[in-house]
Amino acid sequence: MRTPKSALIPLLILVLLPAATAAQTQTPEQFFGFKLGTDGELARYPKVVEYLQHLAKTTDRVKFEHLGKTTMGNDYVLAVISSPQNLAKMDRLTQITHRLADPRGLSEAEAQALIQEGRPFYFLYATIHSTEVGNGQSINLIAHRLATDQSPATREIIDNAVLLLVPSQNPDGQHLVIDHWYKTKGT
């Protein structure tokens, strides 16, 4: 039996739409204008925040959250990275994690069922101290890979875990250090 040509159009749209979305996702090098780790170059914190927002807009594996403002008025943010299926059921996964954190009253069978349904949450801080610039740069590479890579290893990670990524625990300090670097660079 032959499929009518008109029936192929919606199928092509479904097949090509994810590829078109992925093509819009910029690599860190494209987004920042230099290869991260290049001697003498640093991604500024506001641009890192923009990059996480970019990943959230152009991929289905990143959810961006604005948590508040720092003392100096910088954005304090969180990127939640996982499979689209896990992101769609974050409320349930959070409930499971909370219930397992206090298992009083759970039977062994109930606990095992929750463990099977749930996903572990991994919390990743970058740039805890403002002068530690390397991890604040590399976090963009990690986020990009988890958001776009199609390898079996990456798929296994995002299918089986939820990564909570804070790009800087100290955005104010990071902002000051990187601004100072660029103001005094070459002196």
Buried (B, 14 or more C-beta within 10 A) or exposed (E): EEEEEEEEEEEEEEEEEEEEEBEEBBBBBEBBEEEBEEEEBBBBBBBBBBBBBBBBEBBBBBBBEEEEEBEEEBBBBBBBBBBEEBBEBBEEBBEBBEBBEEEEEBEEEEEEEBEEEBBEBEEBBBBBEBEBBEBBBBBBBBBBBBBBBEEEEBEEBBEEBBBBBBBBBBBBBBBBBBEEBEEEEEE
